[in-house]
Amino acid sequence: MLVVDDDPTVAEVVTGYLRRAGYAVESVADGPAALARAALIRPDLVVLDLMLPGLDGLEVCRRLRAAGPVPVIMLTARGDEDDRIAGLELGADDYVTKPFSPRELVLRVGSVLRRATAAGAAAGAAAGEVGARLAGAGITLDPATHRAAKDGRELALTVREFDLLAHFLRYPGRAHGREELMREVWGWDFGDLSTVTVHVRRLRAKVEEDPGRPKLIRTVWGVGYRFEADGPDGPGEVAAE
């Protein structure tokens, strides 16, 4: 595991709590060092501060996600909502706002790692299953190879986007609340529901012809979202969320 924070006190506290929880942890203090160390040790998870010297956390997150599916938990200032949304849109798995409880951070780390491990195990199991592929509305998804396509065109999905799309394809026509999606897709019993909203927005941008008027992933007002496997031709709702 890799902790990236230029505040020595924060880095020491976070590293100490994670080590006491049984994790092997290394720490670096700037963006370039984070990328270099991550490329060398291939950490199971990165705890990443957004305010870093040399290269800011958003750019570090973008490069980490481009290199592979390593889980990322961001550390952000309480008022930096735009940065949190930007980080989630880059593929970060969760964020914790400063000041934070180190115990809460350890819980979130455990939750993200469990979900990542479960996703890998599910993909391995699916490789031996007949009919494990999912399809609907011109979309095909293969958990065994972790590949998805729309009308024959491969989709570039993050791990969380892939899991979200798989959940929609498994339960077409059903209304899903944000709390349910957070529990079933993220594996979290707590967290900021805007995480779900941001990932639905990102997924729409990749599977909808017009993300502003979605016809596949529809908003169910007051509930959450519904996936239309048949791809209805009627007017889609405006993607306000």
N, C-alpha and C positions, 0 to 999 in steps of 0.2 A: 504494500500500500504506500502511496506517496502523498505527503502533505506539502502544500505549496502556500507559504505565507511569509511576507517580509517582516512581520512583527514577531520578534523572537519570543515574546511572552506567550502570544497566541499559539505559535508553532509548538512551543514546549508543552503547553497545557494539552493541546489536541493530541500531540504525539504520545504524551504520557498516558492519557486516558485510553487511547486506542491500544497501546501496548499492554496495559493492565487488562483490557478486554480480550487479550490473546492474539492480537494482530501483529505481524511483522511490519514495521513502519520506518520509512525514511522521510527526511524533510529537506526541502530546498527553499530558497528565499527569493527567486526571481523567475520570470517567464522563460528565458532561454535555458536556464538550468533545469527547469521543469520538463521541457521538451526533450532535452538531452538525456536526462535521467530516465524518463518514461520510455524512451526508445531503447535504453539499455536493459532496464529491469522488467519492463512490461508489467506494470502493477495491476493488481486485481481491481483497484479503485483509486481515484484521485480526489482528494479534498483540496479544492482550489479557491483561493482568495481572488476576487476580481481586481482589486487595486494592487498591482504589482509593478516593480521597476523593470525596465528593459523591454517587456512585452506584457500588455495587460491580460487579465484573466480571460476576457472574451476571446481574444485572438489565440491564447493558449488552448482554450476549450475547442475552438474551431479546428485547430491543427490536430489536437488529440482525436477528435471525432473523425477527421478525415483519414487518420492513420489506422483506426480500428475501433471496435465497439467497447472500449474501456468505460465503465461507469464513472460519472463525474458528479460530485456534490459540491456546489458552490457556496462560498462564504461571502455574504453581501452586507452592506450597511442597510439599516432598517428602512431608510427613505428611498433607496435606489430601485424603485419598481421597474423602471425602464430597463435597467441592467439585468434584473432578474428575468424579465420576459425575454430579453435578447439572449441570455444564456440558455433558457429553456428551448428557445427556437433553434439554437445551435446544437441541441441534443443533450444538454445536461439532464441528469436524472432527478435531481432534487436540489434544494438550496436551503441554507440556514442563515437567518439574519443575525447580525451582531447588535448588541451583545447576546450570546447564546449560552445555553446550558451544555457543557461538555457531555453530560449523560444523554441529553437528547440527540446530540450529534452521533454518539456511539450507537444509539437505537436506530437512527436513520441509516447509518453505514450498514448495520446488520440487515436491515430491511432491503436495501438496494442490492447487497451481495446475495441475499437469499433469492431475490427475484432473478438476478442474473444467472445464478446457478440452476434454478428451476427451469429457466428458458433453455439453457444448454442441454439439460437432461431431457427435456421434452423434445427438443430437436433430435437428439440421439435416439430416443425411443420411437419417434415418428419415422425414422429411417427404415425401421423394420416392419412398419404397419402398411397394410394394403389400403389404398384409398385415403391416405393421410392428407392428400392435397385438398385445398379449399378453393372454391370458385363461386363467382357471382358477379353480375353486372359487367362482364368482360374482364374481370380481375381473376387472376390465378395466383395462388400462394402455396408454396411448398415448404413446410416446416423443416423437412429433412435437409434441404440445401440452403434454407433461409433466403429464398429468392421469391420475388413477387413481380408480376407483370400486369399491365393494363393494355388490352387489345394488342397483345404481342410485344409491347414495348416494356423493357425491364424498368422497374421502379427503384430509385435510389432511396431506400428507407433506413432510418436509424433503427436500432434494436427496439426502442419503445414504440415507434411508429409501426413497425412490423407486428409487434404483439397486439397493438390496438386494432390494426386492420384484421388480424386473425380472429380476434374476439368478435368483431362486427360480422365477419363472414360465417362464423360458427352459429350466430344467432340472428339471422336476417329477419327484418320486420319487427323486431322487438325493441321497445323503448328502453334505453339504458340511462340510469341516473349517473351523475358525475361521481357520487360517492361509490356506487357500484363499480364503475370503471376504475376508480382509484384502487379499490380493494381487489378486483379480479385481474386487472392488467398490471398495476404497479405493485400489488401485494402489500399496500399500506392500509392501515386502519386509521391513519391520521395524516394530515397534510393540507397544503393549500390547493383548493380545487381549480385555481387558475392554471395549474400544471396540466390538467386534463384539457381545459379550453385551448391552451396554446398548442398542444399536440394534435387535437382535432383540427385546428386551423392549418397546421403544417400538413397533415394528412390530406385534407381537402385540396390543398394547393397541388398535390401530386396525383390525385385520382379523379378530380372533377374537371369537366371541360371549362366550366365557369365557376371558380371557387366562391365568387361573390353571390351566386345563385345556385347553391348546391342541390343536386338531384339524387345523389347517392347517400351521403351522410347528412341527414336532415336534422334540423333543430326541432326538438319537441318541447315547446315552450313550457316552462315550469317543471320539466322533468330532466331532459338531457338531450340524447341523440338517438336516432334510429337509422339503421342501414337498410336501404332499399335494394335488395339483391337483383330485382328485375329491372332496375334503372328506369323509373317512370319518366314519361315525357312531359308530365305536367310541370308547371312552374315551381322551381325550388324556392325555399325560403332564403331570405337574405342572411348571409352568415354574419350576424351581428356579434356572435360569441364564438 
